[in-house]
Every structure is written in C-alpha cells, then in structure tokens.
Amino acid sequence: MDKQSKKEILAAYKQRKVIGGVYTITNTANGKILMLMTTDIAGSKNRFEFSQKTGSCISFQLQDDWKQFGANAFSFDILESLEKKESQTLKEFQEDLKILYGVLLEKIDACRLYNSVRS
C-alpha cells in the first residue's frame, strides 16, 4: 500500500460518522442483561460477534453464564444510538451517552442486570 492510499484511508476514517449508543448483551437462557454504553456501537457489535464465533467471553461479568449456556445463548441489542455532532468534543459526546445510559437504566428491572456499568 503506497503512502497516498494510506492517507486517503486515514482521511476517510477521520471523516466517518461517529455513532455511539447504549446496548445490552442479553442472556436468552435466563433473561439477565449486561447494559453498556460506547462511543463506537459498530465496533462493540463487531467485538461481540467475534467473541461469539471464537467462543471467548466478551466480559468478565458474563463469564460464568457464558461457560454454562454457551456463546450462542447471548444476543447483542442496541437500545438507542446517538451520532456525535461535528461541534462536539469526545468528552461532550461521552457525557451525552452517560445521560442517555442513566435514562435507559431507570427503565430496566435491576434484578435482571448483571451489573450497571458506567464508562
């Protein structure tokens, strides 16, 4: 790959839309959920799918159930996504996601949670 191609790829990466959000990983066998937030929802979904394919657990909170029920007993569900505005800093975007996380967390029965993670 020549220098020009690398520069074009890097420029395209920097200009892409940044989509974050709040998502859950649900244990379909027992109904428990792990709720998380991220500044890169597509990347989180890709990591989850890779973990399922390789059988490696994506999170230590899920480890025991992952071993007991298997990787295919878990699903990745986006609760809500949020696009980073061009005028926002990463910190401001993370703050918006934390607020969204808090609002959505209130709607979930705490007994179903593996934990409540705020990043």
Backbone as CSV, one residue per row, in Angstrom:
resi,resn,N_x,N_y,N_z,CA_x,CA_y,CA_z,C_x,C_y,C_z
1,MET,0.860,-1.176,0.000,0.000,0.000,0.000,0.904,1.236,0.000
2,ASP,0.667,2.127,-0.930,1.507,3.315,-1.018,1.041,4.392,-0.041
3,LYS,1.869,5.429,0.105,1.575,6.498,1.065,0.265,7.200,0.766
4,GLN,-0.027,7.426,-0.509,-1.249,8.133,-0.879,-2.482,7.337,-0.449
5,SER,-2.458,6.027,-0.654,-3.595,5.177,-0.262,-3.795,5.220,1.246
6,LYS,-2.708,5.161,1.980,-2.796,5.225,3.438,-3.408,6.543,3.884
7,LYS,-2.985,7.644,3.253,-3.525,8.960,3.598,-5.017,9.040,3.289
8,GLU,-5.434,8.482,2.164,-6.842,8.506,1.789,-7.678,7.673,2.762
9,ILE,-7.169,6.525,3.123,-7.873,5.662,4.076,-7.989,6.351,5.429
10,LEU,-6.917,6.967,5.886,-6.928,7.670,7.162,-7.898,8.848,7.123
11,ALA,-7.908,9.588,6.033,-8.816,10.732,5.893,-10.274,10.264,5.907
12,ALA,-10.559,9.178,5.214,-11.924,8.644,5.186,-12.339,8.183,6.579
13,TYR,-11.416,7.567,7.299,-11.714,7.108,8.655,-12.041,8.294,9.560
14,LYS,-11.275,9.354,9.469,-11.494,10.532,10.318,-12.792,11.253,9.971
15,GLN,-13.261,11.135,8.738,-14.470,11.835,8.309,-15.731,10.998,8.488
16,ARG,-15.605,9.751,8.907,-16.772,8.890,9.071,-17.662,9.428,10.187
17,LYS,-18.915,9.047,10.156,-19.831,9.413,11.229,-19.488,8.586,12.455
18,VAL,-19.450,9.240,13.589,-19.199,8.555,14.849,-20.555,8.307,15.506
19,ILE,-20.883,7.033,15.657,-22.165,6.640,16.240,-21.896,5.866,17.514
20,GLY,-22.371,6.396,18.602,-22.263,5.725,19.885,-23.634,5.263,20.312
21,GLY,-23.707,4.716,21.515,-25.015,4.312,21.984,-24.980,3.477,23.243
22,VAL,-26.150,3.033,23.596,-26.338,2.170,24.761,-26.873,0.850,24.222
23,TYR,-26.297,-0.236,24.700,-26.706,-1.547,24.220,-26.721,-2.550,25.368
24,THR,-27.353,-3.677,25.100,-27.365,-4.749,26.083,-26.834,-6.021,25.448
25,ILE,-26.242,-6.821,26.295,-25.927,-8.199,25.935,-26.858,-9.025,26.814
26,THR,-27.760,-9.739,26.172,-28.808,-10.460,26.882,-28.539,-11.951,26.874
27,ASN,-28.648,-12.542,28.048,-28.580,-13.989,28.178,-29.984,-14.494,27.897
28,THR,-30.193,-15.099,26.738,-31.529,-15.535,26.345,-31.985,-16.760,27.136
29,ALA,-31.061,-17.417,27.826,-31.417,-18.595,28.618,-32.054,-18.221,29.957
30,ASN,-31.570,-17.145,30.581,-32.107,-16.777,31.894,-32.658,-15.344,31.967
31,GLY,-32.556,-14.596,30.873,-33.125,-13.255,30.824,-32.282,-12.157,31.446
32,LYS,-31.099,-12.489,31.977,-30.256,-11.455,32.575,-29.590,-10.633,31.470
33,ILE,-29.327,-9.371,31.800,-28.718,-8.486,30.808,-27.537,-7.716,31.393
34,LEU,-26.614,-7.419,30.515,-25.489,-6.543,30.813,-25.705,-5.304,29.958
35,MET,-25.850,-4.160,30.589,-26.092,-2.913,29.861,-24.807,-2.105,29.822
36,LEU,-24.450,-1.661,28.626,-23.207,-0.934,28.416,-23.442,0.270,27.513
37,MET,-22.477,1.175,27.517,-22.502,2.305,26.593,-21.161,2.355,25.880
38,THR,-21.147,2.938,24.703,-19.933,3.001,23.909,-19.969,4.209,22.972
39,THR,-18.799,4.683,22.615,-18.707,5.752,21.618,-18.616,5.178,20.206
40,ASP,-18.560,3.845,20.099,-18.462,3.170,18.794,-19.343,1.920,18.811
41,ILE,-20.603,2.092,18.487,-21.557,0.991,18.564,-21.230,-0.118,17.564
42,ALA,-20.769,0.251,16.379,-20.425,-0.764,15.375,-19.237,-1.604,15.836
43,GLY,-18.246,-0.953,16.435,-17.081,-1.671,16.943,-17.452,-2.621,18.068
44,SER,-18.346,-2.194,18.947,-18.790,-3.060,20.042,-19.544,-4.269,19.511
45,LYS,-20.374,-4.051,18.516,-21.108,-5.173,17.914,-20.143,-6.139,17.241
46,ASN,-19.151,-5.620,16.541,-18.157,-6.476,15.901,-17.390,-7.307,16.925
47,ARG,-17.000,-6.691,18.048,-16.292,-7.428,19.098,-17.167,-8.536,19.676
48,PHE,-18.460,-8.233,19.869,-19.386,-9.233,20.382,-19.499,-10.413,19.409
49,GLU,-19.687,-10.119,18.133,-19.820,-11.181,17.130,-18.542,-12.017,17.030
50,PHE,-17.398,-11.361,17.123,-16.122,-12.089,17.104,-16.031,-13.010,18.318
51,SER,-16.431,-12.515,19.474,-16.408,-13.321,20.694,-17.324,-14.534,20.572
52,GLN,-18.474,-14.337,19.971,-19.388,-15.467,19.773,-18.772,-16.511,18.850
53,LYS,-18.158,-16.069,17.762,-17.573,-17.002,16.793,-16.402,-17.779,17.378
54,THR,-15.634,-17.114,18.221,-14.445,-17.764,18.782,-14.731,-18.449,20.115
55,GLY,-15.902,-18.199,20.688,-16.254,-18.805,21.968,-15.616,-18.118,23.167
56,SER,-14.947,-16.993,22.919,-14.309,-16.268,24.014,-15.308,-15.276,24.602
57,CYS,-15.346,-15.204,25.899,-16.316,-14.339,26.576,-15.925,-12.872,26.417
58,ILE,-16.903,-12.052,26.125,-16.666,-10.627,25.879,-16.497,-9.820,27.162
59,SER,-17.017,-10.327,28.277,-16.982,-9.566,29.517,-16.859,-10.496,30.717
60,PHE,-16.041,-10.116,31.666,-15.852,-10.968,32.846,-17.145,-11.138,33.644
61,GLN,-18.056,-10.161,33.566,-19.322,-10.275,34.293,-20.179,-11.427,33.755
62,LEU,-19.979,-11.770,32.504,-20.773,-12.816,31.860,-20.093,-14.179,31.879
63,GLN,-18.869,-14.233,32.320,-18.027,-15.409,32.158,-18.668,-16.725,32.627
64,ASP,-19.221,-16.747,33.807,-19.807,-17.986,34.328,-20.981,-18.451,33.469
65,ASP,-21.871,-17.531,33.143,-23.023,-17.896,32.315,-22.597,-18.228,30.884
66,TRP,-21.571,-17.549,30.394,-21.052,-17.810,29.046,-20.566,-19.261,28.967
67,LYS,-19.879,-19.708,30.015,-19.411,-21.101,30.065,-20.583,-22.065,30.201
68,GLN,-21.531,-21.718,31.051,-22.659,-22.615,31.319,-23.602,-22.742,30.122
69,PHE,-23.992,-21.618,29.516,-25.000,-21.637,28.469,-24.428,-21.596,27.051
70,GLY,-23.176,-21.190,26.910,-22.553,-21.090,25.599,-22.737,-19.726,24.967
71,ALA,-21.860,-19.410,24.042,-21.849,-18.093,23.402,-23.137,-17.783,22.650
72,ASN,-23.763,-18.794,22.082,-24.971,-18.557,21.280,-26.206,-18.266,22.118
73,ALA,-26.074,-18.356,23.435,-27.193,-18.013,24.318,-27.269,-16.509,24.572
74,PHE,-26.380,-15.749,23.960,-26.327,-14.308,24.200,-26.648,-13.539,22.925
75,SER,-27.329,-12.410,23.101,-27.650,-11.549,21.964,-27.199,-10.119,22.256
76,PHE,-26.917,-9.413,21.199,-26.484,-8.015,21.255,-27.646,-7.160,20.763
77,ASP,-28.126,-6.253,21.608,-29.270,-5.424,21.239,-28.966,-3.957,21.497
78,ILE,-29.124,-3.141,20.476,-28.918,-1.700,20.612,-30.200,-1.086,21.167
79,LEU,-30.091,-0.451,22.317,-31.257,0.210,22.909,-31.491,1.568,22.261
80,GLU,-30.399,2.312,22.101,-30.506,3.622,21.465,-29.122,4.043,20.976
81,SER,-29.101,4.663,19.801,-27.833,5.151,19.267,-27.873,6.670,19.176
82,LEU,-26.674,7.243,19.129,-26.540,8.693,19.137,-25.354,9.055,18.249
83,GLU,-25.564,9.991,17.347,-24.487,10.423,16.458,-23.753,11.605,17.074
84,LYS,-22.436,11.541,17.046,-21.604,12.631,17.556,-21.701,13.810,16.590
85,LYS,-21.994,14.966,17.143,-22.062,16.176,16.325,-20.644,16.642,16.010
86,GLU,-20.485,17.265,14.872,-19.159,17.766,14.483,-18.614,18.767,15.489
87,SER,-19.508,19.515,16.108,-19.079,20.546,17.051,-18.745,19.989,18.436
88,GLN,-19.059,18.728,18.686,-18.824,18.120,19.998,-17.403,17.600,20.144
89,THR,-16.886,17.746,21.346,-15.643,17.073,21.681,-15.995,15.645,22.080
90,LEU,-15.006,14.786,22.149,-15.245,13.412,22.572,-15.800,13.382,23.990
91,LYS,-15.281,14.242,24.840,-15.749,14.297,26.233,-17.226,14.697,26.300
92,GLU,-17.624,15.680,25.505,-19.029,16.095,25.470,-19.918,14.964,24.962
93,PHE,-19.436,14.247,23.958,-20.177,13.113,23.412,-20.334,12.019,24.475
94,GLN,-19.278,11.751,25.217,-19.341,10.757,26.292,-20.323,11.186,27.378
95,GLU,-20.359,12.465,27.686,-21.310,12.963,28.684,-22.753,12.752,28.222
96,ASP,-23.022,13.021,26.942,-24.359,12.778,26.391,-24.724,11.300,26.500
97,LEU,-23.756,10.437,26.224,-24.003,8.998,26.306,-24.268,8.563,27.754
98,LYS,-23.561,9.159,28.696,-23.784,8.838,30.113,-25.202,9.224,30.544
99,ILE,-25.667,10.365,30.079,-27.027,10.798,30.393,-28.036,9.823,29.790
100,LEU,-27.829,9.461,28.530,-28.704,8.501,27.860,-28.694,7.160,28.589
101,TYR,-27.523,6.723,29.003,-27.379,5.474,29.754,-28.205,5.530,31.042
102,GLY,-28.097,6.623,31.770,-28.829,6.778,33.023,-30.333,6.734,32.823
103,VAL,-30.816,7.391,31.778,-32.251,7.398,31.478,-32.733,5.980,31.158
104,LEU,-31.974,5.268,30.333,-32.372,3.914,29.940,-32.237,2.921,31.095
105,LEU,-31.261,3.138,31.948,-31.051,2.246,33.091,-32.256,2.254,34.028
106,GLU,-32.875,3.420,34.166,-34.045,3.547,35.037,-35.228,2.712,34.554
107,LYS,-35.246,2.370,33.280,-36.360,1.627,32.699,-36.189,0.107,32.825
108,ILE,-35.055,-0.323,33.320,-34.770,-1.756,33.388,-34.880,-2.246,34.824
109,ASP,-35.492,-3.390,34.983,-35.618,-4.027,36.293,-34.216,-4.400,36.788
110,ALA,-33.806,-3.836,37.904,-32.456,-4.046,38.440,-32.152,-5.517,38.708
111,CYS,-33.172,-6.309,38.968,-32.970,-7.741,39.226,-32.481,-8.482,37.990
112,ARG,-32.713,-7.927,36.809,-32.291,-8.570,35.567,-30.852,-8.230,35.187
113,LEU,-30.256,-7.255,35.839,-28.925,-6.778,35.455,-27.801,-7.646,36.023
114,TYR,-26.809,-7.907,35.187,-25.570,-8.482,35.689,-24.888,-7.446,36.567
115,ASN,-24.952,-6.223,36.114,-24.431,-5.066,36.853,-24.875,-3.815,36.110
116,SER,-24.546,-2.685,36.639,-24.782,-1.456,35.883,-23.436,-0.795,35.690
117,VAL,-23.012,-0.737,34.453,-21.681,-0.237,34.112,-21.788,1.146,33.515
118,ARG,-21.096,2.069,34.110,-20.998,3.417,33.542,-19.541,3.637,33.169
119,SER,-19.319,3.921,31.890,-17.935,4.166,31.446,-17.657,5.635,31.418
